Amino acid sequence: MKFEVQINVMPQRALLDPQGKAVLGTIHQLGYSSVADVRMGKHIVMEIEAENEGRASQIAGELCSKLLSNPVMESFEYSVEAIK
């Protein structure tokens, strides 16, 4: 079976996000003063072939923790959905 995995990797809240701060500054320069905070991260979409959703989820979790995120600085969340 094929599964689509949607992954979001974000900087941990406790850490400074310089890219987010730079974007926030530009947003304010454009006149959108109501925007209070910006956090920049990564959105990754991947297709996994696996025997079931549990195995696809396991593979996605391992890839997130070993390759796609830095656990010292980032957190991640993902969802798995069967492709029909």
C-alpha positions as CSV (number, residue, x, y, z in Angstrom):
1,M,0.0,0.0,0.0
2,K,1.0,3.6,-0.6
3,F,0.8,6.3,2.1
4,E,1.2,10.0,2.0
5,V,3.0,11.5,5.0
6,Q,2.7,15.2,5.8
7,I,5.5,16.4,8.1
8,N,5.9,19.7,9.9
9,V,9.3,20.5,11.5
10,M,9.4,23.6,13.6
11,P,12.0,25.3,15.8
12,Q,11.3,24.6,19.5
13,R,9.4,27.4,21.2
14,A,12.2,28.1,23.8
15,L,14.7,28.9,21.0
16,L,15.1,32.1,19.1
17,D,13.9,31.9,15.5
18,P,15.9,34.4,13.5
19,Q,14.2,33.7,10.2
20,G,10.8,34.1,11.8
21,K,11.9,37.4,13.4
22,A,13.2,38.7,10.0
23,V,9.9,37.8,8.3
24,L,7.9,39.4,11.2
25,G,10.0,42.6,10.8
26,T,9.1,42.7,7.1
27,I,5.4,42.0,7.8
28,H,5.4,45.0,10.2
29,Q,7.1,47.2,7.5
30,L,4.4,46.3,5.1
31,G,1.9,47.7,7.6
32,Y,0.5,44.5,9.2
33,S,1.0,45.5,12.8
34,S,-1.6,43.1,14.1
35,V,0.7,40.1,13.4
36,A,2.4,39.3,16.7
37,D,4.7,36.4,16.0
38,V,6.1,34.3,13.1
39,R,7.8,30.9,13.4
40,M,9.4,29.5,10.3
41,G,9.8,25.8,9.7
42,K,9.7,23.1,7.1
43,H,6.8,21.2,5.5
44,I,7.7,17.9,3.9
45,V,5.4,15.6,1.9
46,M,6.6,12.1,1.2
47,E,5.1,8.9,-0.2
48,I,5.9,5.7,1.6
49,E,5.2,2.2,0.4
50,A,4.5,-0.1,3.4
51,E,2.4,-3.1,4.3
52,N,0.1,-1.1,6.6
53,E,-0.4,2.4,8.2
54,G,1.4,1.4,11.4
55,R,4.6,0.5,9.5
56,A,4.4,3.7,7.4
57,S,4.0,5.7,10.6
58,Q,7.0,4.0,12.1
59,I,9.2,4.7,9.0
60,A,8.1,8.4,9.0
61,G,8.8,8.8,12.7
62,E,12.3,7.3,12.3
63,L,13.1,9.5,9.4
64,C,11.9,12.6,11.2
65,S,14.0,11.9,14.3
66,K,17.1,10.6,12.4
67,L,17.2,12.8,9.3
68,L,14.5,15.5,8.9
69,S,14.8,17.3,12.2
70,N,17.4,18.3,14.7
71,P,16.0,17.1,18.0
72,V,18.1,19.6,20.0
73,M,16.6,22.5,18.2
74,E,13.4,21.3,16.4
75,S,10.2,19.4,17.1
76,F,8.1,17.6,14.5
77,E,4.7,16.2,13.9
78,Y,3.3,14.1,11.1
79,S,0.2,12.5,9.7
80,V,-0.1,9.4,7.6
81,E,-3.0,8.8,5.1
82,A,-3.5,5.9,2.7
83,I,-3.4,6.8,-1.0
84,K,-6.3,5.4,-2.9
